[in-house]
Amino acid sequence: MKKNVWKDYYNATQILKTGDIITRTGNDFTSLALRKFAKKDDTYSHIGIASVENDSIYIYHAIGGETNPDAHLRRDPLYIFIHPNNNQGFGIFRFNLDSNQKKKLILFAKKKFFEKLPFDMDFDLNTDSSMYCAEFVGKALESSYQNPQLFAKDTIGEIIYWAPDNIFLSPNCREIKRYRYF
């Protein structure tokens, strides 16, 4: 494992801004399997939205499985989201959002959090009653941009989906920093 993991954490706290997109590379079988859905960049298996609240950074993200037994949208402190015991690294990405769009993005995330949005085990982009990670982030950004066609969709058979790379490789997004723990 990389020796200066907490230095990376501190560095991230200095550059992360409200509305940034944060990705991570989990170190478990599920994360490895989910990375296979990426078409261009399979570095990351999970994605969320950063929000600076009262001098703390929280990540809103949709996740299922044993780490989230109630399967509701989560709001985790940054250090929990990127913790090296469960991840191989993380990335920070920034969309070109004006202040009004950032406000809409965070309001969308907070609203879904307080509604206890369930995790979408069907990975179905056609419904909004439950969402998986890339769907949550993609729909939040489409809502803030007021553009329902913001991201390209991929398919496997009849399944239409977004992987994290559909979001962070968008022309409206730029990479800020990637961190690897080893």
C-alpha positions in Angstrom: 0.0 0.0 0.0 1.1 3.5 -0.7 2.8 5.1 2.3 1.3 8.6 2.1 -2.4 7.7 1.8 -3.4 10.3 4.4 -1.3 13.0 2.6 -3.5 12.2 -0.5 -6.6 12.6 1.7 -5.4 15.9 3.0 -4.5 17.1 -0.6 -8.0 16.1 -1.8 -9.7 18.1 1.0 -7.8 21.1 -0.3 -9.0 20.8 -3.9 -12.5 19.3 -3.6 -15.3 21.7 -4.2 -19.1 21.4 -3.8 -20.4 19.8 -7.0 -17.3 17.9 -7.8 -17.7 14.3 -8.9 -15.6 11.8 -7.0 -14.9 8.2 -8.1 -13.2 5.3 -6.4 -11.8 1.9 -7.2 -13.1 -0.7 -4.8 -10.8 -3.6 -4.0 -13.5 -6.3 -3.9 -15.0 -8.7 -6.4 -18.1 -6.7 -7.0 -16.1 -3.6 -7.8 -13.9 -5.6 -10.2 -17.0 -6.9 -12.0 -18.7 -3.5 -12.2 -15.5 -2.0 -13.8 -16.1 -4.3 -16.7 -19.1 -2.3 -17.8 -16.9 0.7 -18.7 -16.4 1.2 -22.4 -13.4 3.6 -22.3 -11.9 3.9 -18.8 -12.4 1.1 -16.4 -10.4 2.6 -13.6 -13.4 3.3 -11.3 -16.2 1.2 -10.1 -18.2 3.8 -8.1 -19.1 7.4 -8.3 -20.6 10.1 -6.1 -21.2 13.9 -5.7 -19.1 16.0 -3.2 -20.6 18.6 -1.0 -18.7 20.9 1.4 -21.0 21.4 4.4 -19.8 23.3 7.5 -16.1 22.7 6.8 -16.6 19.0 6.2 -16.8 17.2 2.9 -19.5 14.7 2.3 -20.1 12.3 -0.6 -23.7 11.5 -1.7 -23.7 8.2 -3.4 -26.0 5.2 -4.2 -24.7 1.8 -3.2 -26.1 -1.5 -2.3 -24.7 -4.7 -0.9 -23.4 -5.7 2.5 -21.7 -2.3 3.1 -25.2 -0.6 3.0 -27.8 -3.1 4.3 -30.7 -0.7 4.1 -29.7 0.2 0.5 -30.7 3.9 0.8 -28.7 6.7 -0.8 -25.7 7.5 1.5 -24.0 10.7 2.7 -20.6 9.7 3.9 -17.7 11.8 5.0 -14.9 11.9 2.4 -12.5 9.8 4.5 -15.1 7.0 4.7 -15.8 7.1 0.9 -12.1 6.9 -0.1 -10.8 4.8 2.9 -7.8 2.7 1.7 -9.0 -0.4 3.5 -11.7 -0.8 0.9 -10.3 1.1 -2.1 -7.3 1.1 -4.5 -7.6 4.8 -5.2 -10.0 7.6 -6.1 -10.4 10.4 -8.6 -11.8 14.0 -8.6 -13.6 15.4 -11.6 -15.2 18.8 -12.1 -18.1 19.7 -14.4 -18.5 23.2 -15.9 -21.3 24.3 -13.5 -22.3 27.8 -12.7 -23.4 28.6 -9.1 -27.1 28.1 -9.9 -26.3 24.7 -11.5 -24.2 23.6 -8.5 -27.0 24.6 -6.2 -29.5 22.5 -8.2 -27.1 19.6 -8.2 -26.7 19.6 -4.4 -30.4 20.2 -3.8 -31.1 17.1 -6.0 -28.6 15.1 -4.0 -29.9 16.2 -0.6 -33.5 15.7 -1.6 -32.9 12.1 -2.7 -30.9 11.5 0.5 -33.7 12.7 2.8 -36.2 10.8 0.7 -34.1 7.7 1.4 -33.8 6.9 -2.3 -33.3 3.1 -2.6 -30.5 1.4 -4.6 -31.6 0.2 -8.0 -30.7 -3.5 -8.1 -32.2 -3.7 -11.6 -29.8 -1.0 -13.0 -32.8 0.5 -14.8 -32.3 4.0 -16.3 -35.9 4.2 -17.2 -37.2 4.7 -13.6 -36.4 7.3 -11.0 -37.9 5.5 -8.0 -34.5 3.8 -7.3 -31.0 4.5 -8.7 -27.5 3.0 -8.8 -24.4 5.2 -8.5 -23.8 6.3 -12.0 -27.6 6.8 -12.6 -27.9 9.0 -9.5 -24.9 11.2 -10.5 -26.0 11.3 -14.1 -29.6 12.2 -13.4 -28.5 14.8 -10.8 -26.2 16.5 -13.4 -28.9 16.3 -16.2 -31.3 18.0 -13.8 -28.8 20.7 -12.9 -28.0 21.3 -16.6 -31.7 20.9 -17.5 -30.5 18.6 -20.3 -32.0 15.1 -20.3 -29.6 14.0 -23.0 -26.3 15.0 -21.4 -24.6 11.6 -21.3 -24.2 8.9 -23.9 -25.7 5.6 -22.9 -24.2 2.1 -23.4 -25.9 -1.2 -23.9 -25.4 -4.9 -23.2 -28.1 -6.8 -25.0 -31.3 -5.0 -24.1 -30.0 -3.3 -21.0 -29.2 0.4 -21.4 -26.9 1.8 -18.7 -24.4 4.4 -17.6 -21.0 3.3 -16.2 -18.9 5.8 -14.2 -16.8 6.6 -17.3 -20.0 7.7 -19.1 -20.1 10.5 -16.5 -16.5 11.5 -15.9 -15.4 11.3 -19.5 -18.2 13.7 -20.6 -17.0 16.7 -22.7 -18.4 19.0 -19.9 -16.1 17.4 -17.3 -12.4 17.8 -16.6 -10.2 15.6 -14.5 -8.7 17.3 -11.4 -6.6 14.6 -9.9 -6.3 10.8 -9.7 -4.9 9.1 -6.6 -3.6 5.5 -6.3 -2.9 3.8 -3.0 -0.1 1.6 -4.2 
